[in-house]
Amino acid sequence: MAESRPKSRTLVEPLSQFDLSHYSRSSPIRSLSISPISDCQVLIYIGTQSGSLILLSLDPTAATTLHVPNTTPSQQHVSFLKTVSVADSPVESIFVLDDVGKVLLLFCDQCLFLTDSLLTQPLKKLGFLKGISVIAKRIRTSDSESTNLLENNSVSSLANASTSTGQRLLQKFGSGIKANGVKVKEEEQHCRGDNVFAVIIGKRLVLIELVNGSFVILKEIQCMDGVKTMVWLNDSIIVGTVNGYSLFSCVTGQSGVIFTLPDVSCPPMLKLLSKEQKVLLLVDNVGVFVDAHGQPVGGSLVFRKSPDAVGELSMYVVVLRGGKMELYHKKSGICVQAVTFGGEGGGQCIATDEECGAGKLLVVATPTKVICYQKVPSEEQIKDLLRKKDFKEAISLAEELECEGEMAKEMLSFVHAQIGFLLLFDLHFEEAVDHFLHSETMQPSEVFPFIMRDPNRWSLLVPRNRYWGLHPPPVPVEDVVDNGLMAIQRAIFLRKAGVETAVDDGFLSNPPSRAELLELAIRNITRYLEVSRKKELTILVKEGVDTLLMYLYRALNRVHDMENLASSENSCIVEELETLLDESGHLRTLAFLYASKGMSSKALAIWRVLARNYSSGLWKDPAVENDLLDGCADVMSGREVAATEASKILEESSDEDLILQHLGWIADINAVLAVKVLTSEKRINQLSPGRPCAFYNVYFY
């Protein structure tokens, strides 16, 4: 996979920092761990090169978000709680056992110590195991994916004496209950390894469990020498040496090589990605994903350099090197953000994350400073991309979040609608409507203000929602076009002066005309309403959609579409369209509309006028004209069309006076149509006996 350049994303922002030079006797930081206690408190444990353990408290909710990358964070939201000096040996590893309120420490002199989470009690040295070089806590994702070791092995007499206690502890954790009886979330429960650890002692791999402040041995497995790093996921223990990576089964003790490292390579490094239940294996500057069985899954990540430390933040892998932090998307491998937090050559950097938490906090450390970062809320990330007009990236991010379950489908629809409005005001009408159509939650009434000025019949139907306030309030599309053209002219002037603008380069090089933009806007809003009228809408919204659609057809002079809409089942408001259609000369459309609304008398009056005007040559039938242009010889005259449409109305009418009023002119044009009117069985109430004969005698004799 090729190296990828960082995108212009702000995924994390600095939250707070703490300078430890006043508390650790200038001893460099060696290890780091965090423990979220609540939404407003996170405990930070720092192990130093001189053997001290420092405890800090961070309040993530009190910090003011900066939204400015690479800025220096504040120190006021992190506070010093306590420091204890344990030994002269560096603190190699720190494990916070939240469920039992303990902290486990491994020192470089290969000794284990245990203390309480607030460092109020003296540290207890665990001397029954000596020579420990590496330790890893077991992470169980589910009972079905992992084995209960207490039920599947023979342990030492010490372990046997504590089996019942350990079993009760396992059952308690398995049921989702903390030691203090507080119910825990299932995802947190599944992340726990029941306080079971794997330790490396020389060539031995020993599995131990913490029970009542003491460790019991569960199993011992023959291992290889020189283990540098280790993770334990479900029933698989993956170890790394300078020669490569191997996998051990904690149940059978069997092992196998995952792959070997080149002769000249960086030290091995493993990172457990609890969110995906995978392990990241580092081979120099390449990260390879494997599952719990050691099988490669997905692609690989290529970093710029071999990292000093690796962390996890939601869908991203965090790598640190030389005072710089980069965040890579796990699936795409793209570096989405790069942050500088320390100077070059300032010593090794380390990182820690919420092993089983919400994945919103990341803590990194230089030799003397601890810097806390928080994940920018998803909505803020998307807003930032929209402000930069990076619409494709915004949709891509929203789709990723929706796929990962971190964003509701409704929010994705919201983002599509927001982008649609931004594009509409940027005069990209086709793309705008494409996004409108992708939004399942957007209401058709939201485009009404772009067609008809307020106040109007449908003003109260329009949601007063500016979305994220990134676009102006809706105005008629004529104003949108005029404002957009003025912005283009200003941008052209500024561009000549050497000032960069946000206006589309295509508009600057070839400015569109007002007429072109108006037609494009109306055509695409029409497309949106045509799709919308097929959805389940309220009666009032249906009336607005169909009525305004007729307005747009009229603006585009799409006579055929006007007549099709008017003659089909529709929700048009007649009184909103009468004047428009009459004054513009679209009487056929008006006649169809009257007929569809049961206003037969008005419809017949129009057909009678049209029949008279057609015969006198004062009126041309657009349908006949089009047929003649197409070379169709078998066409009806305009008079016959008028008579036919009028006869259709009268065939269903039981109004004898209305029939008497119009039957004559229909018979003058086509006697057969008049007979069909008299003999029609389509009407609900048939004509009075003898009336058909009377009509017939009047007009045919």
C-alpha positions in Angstrom: 0.0 0.0 0.0 1.4 3.3 -1.0 2.2 6.0 1.5 -0.8 8.3 1.9 -0.8 12.1 2.4 -2.7 13.5 5.3 -6.2 14.8 4.5 -7.4 18.2 5.8 -9.3 16.7 8.6 -9.4 17.6 12.3 -10.0 14.3 14.0 -8.5 15.1 17.3 -7.9 18.4 19.1 -5.7 19.2 22.1 -7.5 19.0 25.4 -5.0 19.6 28.1 -1.3 19.1 29.0 0.8 18.7 32.1 4.5 19.4 32.7 5.9 16.8 35.0 9.3 18.3 35.5 8.2 19.7 38.9 7.0 16.3 40.2 9.2 13.6 38.8 12.7 15.1 39.7 13.2 15.6 35.9 13.0 11.8 35.4 11.7 10.9 32.0 8.4 9.3 31.5 8.6 5.5 30.8 5.0 4.2 30.9 1.5 5.5 30.7 -2.1 4.3 31.4 -5.5 5.9 31.8 -8.7 4.9 33.6 -12.0 6.7 32.8 -13.8 6.9 36.2 -16.8 8.9 34.9 -17.7 11.4 32.2 -16.1 14.2 34.1 -13.0 12.4 35.5 -10.2 10.4 34.0 -7.3 9.1 36.0 -3.9 9.2 34.4 -1.1 7.0 35.7 2.5 7.8 34.8 5.5 5.6 35.4 8.9 7.3 35.4 12.4 6.1 34.6 13.3 6.7 38.3 10.7 4.3 39.5 8.0 6.8 40.6 4.3 6.5 40.0 2.4 9.7 39.4 -1.4 10.1 39.4 -3.2 12.9 37.6 -6.8 13.7 37.2 -8.4 15.0 34.0 -11.8 16.6 33.5 -12.7 16.2 29.8 -16.0 18.0 30.1 -14.5 21.2 31.6 -12.1 21.9 28.7 -13.1 24.3 26.0 -12.7 22.8 22.6 -10.2 24.6 20.4 -10.9 23.2 17.0 -7.5 24.4 15.9 -4.9 21.8 15.0 -1.4 21.9 16.4 -2.3 24.5 19.1 -0.9 24.3 22.6 -3.5 22.9 25.0 -4.3 24.3 28.4 -3.0 22.9 31.7 -5.9 24.0 33.9 -8.1 21.0 33.4 -5.6 18.4 34.5 -4.5 18.3 38.1 -1.8 16.5 40.1 -3.1 14.1 42.7 -0.3 12.1 44.1 3.1 10.6 43.5 4.8 7.6 45.1 8.3 6.3 44.8 8.5 2.6 44.6 11.9 1.5 43.5 15.0 2.7 41.6 14.0 0.6 38.6 11.9 2.1 35.8 8.2 1.4 35.7 7.8 -0.7 32.6 4.1 -1.4 32.4 0.9 -0.1 34.2 -2.4 -2.0 34.3 -5.5 -0.4 35.8 -7.9 -3.0 37.1 -11.1 -0.8 37.4 -13.4 -3.6 38.5 -11.4 -4.3 41.6 -9.9 -0.8 42.2 -6.3 -1.9 41.8 -3.2 -0.9 39.8 -0.7 -3.5 38.7 2.9 -2.4 38.0 5.8 -4.2 36.3 9.2 -2.7 36.9 12.3 -3.2 34.8 13.9 -5.2 37.6 11.2 -7.9 36.8 9.1 -7.4 39.9 5.4 -6.9 40.2 3.7 -4.5 42.6 0.1 -4.0 43.4 -1.6 -0.9 44.9 -5.1 0.7 45.0 -6.3 2.9 42.2 -5.9 6.2 44.2 -2.5 5.3 45.6 -3.7 5.6 49.2 -2.2 2.3 50.4 1.4 1.2 50.4 2.5 -0.7 47.4 2.5 -4.5 47.8 5.3 -6.4 46.2 4.2 -9.7 44.7 7.2 -12.0 45.2 5.9 -15.4 44.3 6.9 -14.9 40.7 10.3 -13.4 39.9 12.1 -12.6 36.7 9.0 -11.3 34.8 10.1 -9.5 31.6 6.7 -9.0 29.8 3.1 -9.1 31.0 -0.2 -8.9 29.1 -3.8 -8.8 30.4 -6.3 -11.2 28.8 -9.1 -9.5 26.8 -12.2 -11.6 26.4 -14.7 -10.4 23.7 -17.4 -13.0 24.5 -17.9 -16.2 26.3 -18.4 -18.1 23.0 -15.0 -16.9 21.7 -13.0 -17.7 24.8 -12.5 -20.6 27.3 -13.0 -20.3 31.1 -9.5 -21.4 32.2 -10.6 -22.3 35.7 -12.8 -25.0 34.3 -10.3 -26.4 31.9 -7.1 -26.9 33.8 -5.3 -28.4 36.7 -3.7 -25.8 38.8 -1.4 -25.7 41.7 -2.6 -26.3 45.2 -2.6 -22.6 45.8 -4.8 -22.1 42.8 -7.1 -25.0 43.9 -7.6 -23.4 47.2 -8.8 -20.2 45.5 -10.8 -21.8 42.7 -14.2 -21.2 44.3 -13.4 -17.6 45.0 -12.0 -17.1 41.5 -15.0 -18.9 40.0 -17.4 -16.7 41.8 -15.4 -13.6 40.7 -15.6 -14.8 37.1 -19.3 -15.5 37.4 -19.8 -12.1 38.9 -18.0 -10.4 36.0 -19.7 -12.6 33.5 -23.1 -11.5 34.6 -22.2 -7.9 34.1 -21.9 -6.9 37.8 -19.0 -5.0 39.2 -17.5 -5.9 42.6 -19.5 -3.1 44.2 -22.8 -4.4 42.6 -23.1 -1.7 39.9 -24.3 -2.9 36.6 -21.9 -2.4 33.7 -22.4 -2.1 30.0 -22.2 -5.3 28.0 -19.5 -3.9 25.7 -17.4 -3.1 28.8 -18.1 -6.5 30.3 -16.9 -8.2 27.1 -13.6 -6.3 27.1 -12.6 -7.6 30.5 -10.2 -10.5 30.8 -11.4 -11.4 34.3 -8.1 -10.1 35.7 -6.1 -12.9 34.1 -2.6 -12.2 32.9 0.1 -13.9 30.9 3.7 -13.3 32.0 7.0 -14.2 30.4 9.7 -15.6 32.8 12.7 -16.6 30.8 11.4 -19.3 28.4 8.2 -19.9 30.4 4.8 -18.5 29.6 2.8 -18.5 32.8 -0.9 -17.7 33.1 -2.0 -16.2 36.4 -5.1 -14.7 37.9 -5.6 -12.0 40.5 -7.8 -13.2 43.3 -8.3 -11.2 46.5 -5.1 -9.2 46.0 -3.0 -12.3 45.3 -2.0 -14.2 42.2 -2.7 -17.8 41.5 -1.0 -19.8 38.8 -3.5 -21.2 36.2 -1.1 -22.8 33.7 2.5 -22.9 32.5 3.5 -23.2 28.8 6.9 -23.7 27.3 7.8 -20.6 25.3 10.8 -19.2 23.5 13.5 -16.9 24.7 13.7 -13.2 24.0 10.0 -12.2 24.0 9.7 -8.4 23.7 6.0 -7.8 23.4 2.8 -9.8 24.0 -1.0 -9.5 23.7 -3.7 -12.0 24.8 -7.0 -12.0 23.0 -9.6 -14.7 23.9 -7.7 -18.0 23.7 -4.8 -16.8 21.7 -1.5 -15.3 23.0 0.6 -13.6 20.4 4.2 -12.9 21.3 6.9 -11.0 19.4 10.6 -11.5 19.4 13.4 -10.1 17.3 12.9 -13.1 15.0 9.2 -12.8 14.4 5.7 -13.3 15.8 4.2 -16.5 17.2 0.9 -17.6 18.5 0.2 -19.8 21.6 -3.1 -21.4 22.6 -3.8 -20.8 26.3 -6.0 -23.9 26.3 -3.8 -26.5 24.6 -0.4 -24.8 24.9 0.3 -25.5 21.3 2.2 -22.8 19.3 2.8 -21.8 15.7 4.8 -19.1 13.8 2.7 -16.3 12.3 5.6 -14.9 10.3 9.3 -14.1 10.8 11.0 -10.7 10.7 13.8 -9.7 8.4 17.3 -10.0 9.8 17.6 -6.3 10.0 14.4 -4.8 11.4 13.0 -2.6 14.2 12.0 -4.2 17.5 8.7 -6.1 17.3 5.6 -4.2 18.5 2.0 -5.4 19.0 -1.2 -3.4 19.5 -4.5 -5.0 20.5 -7.4 -3.3 18.6 -10.3 -4.2 20.9 -12.9 -2.5 18.8 -12.3 -4.8 15.8 -11.0 -7.7 17.9 -7.8 -7.7 15.9 -4.1 -7.4 16.6 -1.8 -5.0 14.8 1.7 -6.5 14.2 4.4 -4.0 13.3 7.1 -4.9 10.8 9.3 -1.8 10.6 6.9 0.9 9.2 4.2 -1.6 8.1 1.3 -2.6 10.3 -0.4 -5.9 9.6 -3.8 -6.8 10.9 -4.4 -10.4 12.2 -7.4 -12.0 13.9 -7.4 -13.9 17.2 -6.1 -16.9 15.3 -3.1 -15.1 13.8 -4.6 -15.0 10.3 -4.1 -11.8 8.3 -7.3 -9.9 7.8 -8.0 -6.9 5.7 -5.1 -4.8 4.3 -2.1 -3.3 5.9 -1.1 0.2 7.1 2.1 1.9 5.8 3.5 4.5 8.0 6.2 7.1 7.2 8.6 5.7 9.7 8.7 2.9 12.2 6.7 4.2 15.2 7.7 4.6 18.8 4.2 3.8 20.0 0.8 2.8 18.6 -2.6 3.7 19.9 -6.3 3.3 18.9 -9.0 5.9 18.6 -12.3 4.7 17.3 -11.8 3.8 13.6 -8.2 5.0 13.5 -4.8 3.8 14.4 -2.5 6.4 16.1 1.2 6.3 15.6 3.9 8.4 17.3 7.4 9.1 16.3 9.8 12.0 17.1 7.2 14.3 18.6 4.7 13.8 15.8 1.4 12.0 15.8 -0.4 10.6 12.8 -3.9 9.1 12.6 -4.6 6.4 9.9 -8.0 5.1 9.0 -8.0 1.4 9.7 -9.8 0.3 6.5 -8.6 2.8 3.9 -5.1 3.3 5.3 -5.3 7.0 4.7 -3.6 9.4 7.0 -6.4 11.8 8.0 -4.5 14.0 10.4 -0.9 14.8 11.4 -0.2 16.7 14.7 3.1 17.9 16.1 3.3 17.9 19.9 7.0 17.8 20.7 10.3 18.8 19.2 12.5 16.5 17.1 15.0 14.5 19.0 13.2 15.0 22.3 13.2 11.4 23.2 10.8 8.5 22.7 7.1 9.2 22.8 4.4 6.9 24.2 0.6 6.7 23.9 -2.3 5.2 25.8 -5.9 5.0 25.0 -9.2 3.8 26.5 -8.8 0.0 26.2 -12.5 -0.7 26.5 -14.0 2.8 26.8 -15.8 5.0 24.3 -12.7 5.7 22.2 -12.8 9.5 22.6 -9.7 10.1 24.6 -6.0 9.8 23.7 -3.0 10.6 26.0 0.5 10.9 24.7 3.7 11.7 26.5 7.1 13.1 25.7 9.9 12.5 28.3 8.6 15.4 30.4 5.1 16.2 29.3 1.7 14.5 29.2 -0.7 15.8 26.5 -4.3 14.9 26.3 -6.3 14.8 23.1 -10.0 14.3 22.6 -11.8 13.1 19.5 -13.6 15.9 17.8 -17.3 15.0 17.8 -18.4 13.5 14.5 -20.8 16.4 13.7 -18.1 18.9 14.2 -15.8 17.0 11.9 -18.4 17.0 9.2 -19.2 20.7 9.7 -15.5 21.5 9.3 -15.4 19.6 6.0 -18.5 21.4 4.8 -17.0 24.8 5.6 -14.1 23.8 3.5 -16.6 22.6 0.8 -15.1 19.2 0.9 -18.5 17.6 0.3 -17.3 14.2 -0.9 -15.1 13.7 2.1 -18.0 14.8 4.4 -20.3 12.2 2.9 -17.6 9.6 3.0 -17.1 10.3 6.7 -20.8 10.2 7.4 -21.2 6.9 5.6 -18.3 5.4 7.5 -19.8 6.5 10.8 -23.2 5.2 9.8 -21.6 1.8 8.8 -19.7 1.6 12.1 -22.8 2.3 14.1 -21.5 5.7 15.3 -24.0 7.7 13.4 -27.7 7.2 12.9 -29.1 6.8 9.4 -31.2 9.9 9.9 -28.0 11.9 10.5 -26.6 10.7 7.2 -29.9 12.0 5.5 -29.4 15.2 7.4 -25.9 15.6 6.0 -27.1 15.0 2.4 -29.8 17.7 2.8 -27.3 20.1 4.3 -24.9 19.5 1.4 -27.7 19.9 -1.0 -28.6 23.4 0.3 -24.9 24.5 0.3 -24.6 23.3 -3.4 -27.8 25.0 -4.3 -26.6 28.4 -3.0 -23.3 27.7 -4.8 -25.4 27.4 -8.1 -24.6 23.7 -8.5 -28.3 22.8 -8.9 -28.0 19.4 -10.4 -25.7 18.1 -7.6 -27.8 19.8 -5.0 -30.9 17.9 -6.1 -29.0 14.7 -6.2 -28.2 15.1 -2.5 -31.8 16.1 -1.8 -32.9 12.8 -3.3 -30.5 10.9 -1.1 -32.0 12.4 2.0 -34.8 10.3 3.3 -35.7 12.7 6.0 -35.8 15.9 4.0 -39.4 17.3 3.4 -40.5 18.5 -0.1 -41.8 21.6 1.6 -38.2 22.7 2.3 -37.9 23.7 -1.4 -41.2 25.6 -1.5 -39.5 29.0 -0.5 -37.3 28.7 -3.6 -40.3 28.6 -5.9 -42.9 31.0 -4.3 -42.2 34.0 -2.1 -43.4 34.2 1.4 -46.0 34.6 2.7 -48.1 32.0 0.7 -50.5 29.2 1.3 -47.7 26.8 2.3 -45.5 29.1 4.3 -46.4 27.4 7.6 -45.4 24.0 6.2 -41.8 25.0 5.7 -39.6 23.7 8.6 -37.8 26.7 10.1 -34.6 24.8 10.2 -31.3 26.3 9.1 -29.6 23.0 9.6 -26.1 23.9 11.0 -26.4 27.5 9.9 -23.9 27.0 7.1 -26.1 28.4 4.4 -28.4 31.5 4.1 -32.1 31.2 4.6 -34.2 30.0 1.6 -35.2 32.7 -0.9 -36.7 32.4 -4.4 -34.4 30.9 -6.9 -34.2 34.1 -8.9 -32.6 35.7 -5.8 -30.3 32.7 -5.4 -29.1 33.2 -9.0 -28.7 36.9 -8.7 -26.7 36.7 -5.5 -24.6 33.9 -6.9 -23.8 36.0 -10.0 -22.8 38.9 -7.9 -20.5 36.6 -5.8 -18.9 35.4 -9.1 -18.3 39.0 -10.2 -16.7 39.9 -6.9 -14.6 36.8 -7.0 -13.3 37.6 -10.5 -12.3 41.1 -9.3 -10.6 39.6 -6.3 -8.8 37.0 -8.3 -7.4 39.7 -10.6 -6.1 41.4 -7.4 -4.4 38.1 -6.4 -6.9 37.2 -3.6 -8.1 33.6 -3.5 -11.8 33.0 -3.3 -14.1 30.1 -2.5 -16.1 30.4 -5.8 -15.9 27.5 -8.2 -13.1 27.9 -10.8 -15.3 26.9 -13.6 -17.6 29.8 -12.9 -14.7 32.2 -12.8 -13.2 31.0 -16.1 -16.6 30.8 -17.9 -19.3 32.8 -16.1 -22.8 31.5 -16.8 -25.7 33.7 -17.9 -28.7 34.4 -15.7 -31.1 32.7 -18.1 -28.9 29.5 -18.2 -28.8 29.3 -14.4 -32.5 30.0 -13.9 -33.4 27.3 -16.4 -31.0 24.8 -14.8 -32.3 25.6 -11.3 -36.0 25.3 -12.3 -35.4 22.1 -14.2 -33.7 20.4 -11.3 -36.1 21.6 -8.6 -38.8 20.2 -11.0 -37.0 16.9 -11.0 -37.0 16.8 -7.2 -40.7 17.5 -7.0 -41.5 14.9 -9.6 -39.8 12.3 -7.4 -41.3 13.7 -4.2 -44.9 13.4 -5.4 -44.5 9.6 -5.5 -43.8 9.5 -1.7 -46.2 9.3 1.2 -47.0 12.9 1.9 -49.6 14.8 3.9 -52.5 16.3 2.0 -51.2 19.8 2.4 -47.7 18.9 1.2 -49.2 17.1 -1.8 -51.2 20.2 -2.7 -48.0 22.3 -2.5 -45.9 19.8 -4.5 -48.4 19.5 -7.4 -49.4 23.2 -7.5 -45.8 24.4 -7.5 -44.8 21.7 -10.0 -47.4 23.2 -12.3 -45.8 26.6 -11.8 -42.4 25.2 -12.8 -43.8 23.4 -15.8 -45.2 26.7 -16.9 -41.9 28.5 -16.4 -40.2 25.8 -18.6 -43.1 25.9 -21.1 -43.5 22.1 -20.8 -47.0 22.1 -22.1 -47.2 18.3 -22.4 -46.2 17.8 -18.8 -48.7 20.5 -17.7 -51.5 18.8 -19.4 -50.5 15.3 -18.2 -50.4 16.6 -14.6 -53.7 18.4 -14.9 -55.5 15.5 -16.6 -54.3 12.9 -14.1 -55.1 12.4 -10.4 -53.5 15.4 -8.8 -53.6 17.6 -5.7 -53.3 21.0 -7.4 -55.1 23.9 -5.9 -57.2 25.3 -8.7 -57.6 28.9 -7.3 -53.8 29.1 -7.2 -53.5 28.2 -10.9 -56.5 29.7 -12.6 -55.1 33.2 -13.2 -51.7 31.8 -14.2 -53.0 29.4 -16.8 -55.7 31.8 -18.1 -53.4 34.7 -18.6 -50.6 32.6 -20.1 -53.1 31.1 -22.6 -52.8 27.5 -21.3 -56.6 27.0 -21.5 -56.3 23.3 -22.4 -54.4 22.7 -19.2 -56.9 24.7 -17.3 -59.8 22.7 -18.8 -58.1 19.4 -17.9 -57.5 20.7 -14.4 -61.2 21.8 -14.0 -62.3 18.3 -15.2 -60.0 16.5 -12.8 -61.5 18.5 -9.9 -65.1 17.8 -10.9 -65.7 21.4 -12.1 -67.4 20.1 -15.2 -69.2 23.3 -16.1 -66.0 25.4 -16.3 -64.1 22.7 -18.2 -66.9 22.4 -20.8 -67.0 26.2 -21.2 -63.3 26.2 -22.1 -63.6 23.4 -24.5 -66.5 25.2 -26.2 -64.4 28.4 -26.5 -61.5 26.4 -27.9 -63.7 24.6 -30.4 -65.0 27.9 -31.7 -61.5 29.5 -31.9 -60.0 26.4 -33.5 -62.6 26.6 -36.3 -62.1 30.3 -36.8 -58.3 30.0 -37.1 -57.8 32.2 -34.1 -56.4 29.4 -32.0 -53.9 26.7 -32.8 -53.9 23.3 -31.1 -50.3 22.6 -29.9 -51.0 18.9 -29.9 -52.0 19.0 -33.6 -49.0 21.2 -34.5 -46.6 18.8 -32.8 -48.1 15.8 -34.6 -47.9 17.6 -38.0 -44.2 18.4 -37.3 -43.6 14.7 -36.6 -45.1 13.8 -40.0 -48.1 12.1 -38.5 -51.0 12.2 -41.0 -53.7 10.5 -39.0 -54.4 13.3 -36.5 -57.5 14.8 -35.0 -58.2 18.5 -35.6 -58.3 20.9 -32.7 -62.1 21.1 -32.9 -62.4 17.3 -32.7 -60.1 17.2 -29.7 -62.2 19.8 -27.9 -65.4 17.9 -28.8 -63.9 14.6 -27.7 -62.7 15.9 -24.3 -66.1 17.6 -23.7 -68.0 14.4 -24.6 -65.8 12.5 -22.1 -67.1 14.8 -19.3 -70.7 14.6 -20.4 -70.7 10.8 -20.7 -70.2 10.7 -16.9 -72.4 13.6 -16.1 -76.1 13.3 -14.9 -76.7 17.0 -15.2 -79.4 17.1 -17.9 -79.2 20.9 -18.2 -75.5 20.8 -18.7 -75.8 18.1 -21.4 -78.5 20.2 -23.1 -76.2 23.2 -23.0 -73.2 21.6 -24.7 -74.6 18.7 -26.8 -75.4 21.0 -29.8 -71.9 22.2 -30.5 -70.5 18.7 -30.0 -73.0 17.3 -32.5 -72.0 20.0 -35.0 -68.5 18.7 -34.9 -69.1 15.0 -34.5 -72.6 13.5 -34.3 -71.2 10.1 -33.2 -69.8 11.8 -30.0 -73.2 13.3 -29.3 -74.9 9.9 -29.6 -72.3 8.4 -27.2 -73.1 11.1 -24.7 -76.8 10.4 -24.9 -76.4 6.6 -24.6 -73.6 6.5 -22.1 -73.8 4.0 -19.3 -70.8 5.6 -17.4 -72.9 8.0 -15.5 -74.2 7.0 -12.1 -77.7 8.3 -12.5 -79.1 7.7 -16.0 -81.0 10.4 -17.8 -84.8 10.6 -17.3 -86.8 8.3 -19.7 -87.5 10.1 -22.9 -84.9 12.8 -22.5 -82.4 11.1 -24.8 -85.0 11.0 -27.6 -85.9 14.6 -27.0 -82.3 15.6 -27.2 -81.9 13.5 -30.3 -84.9 15.0 -32.0 -83.9 18.5 -31.2 -80.4 18.3 -32.7 -80.8 15.8 -35.5 -84.1 16.7 -37.1 
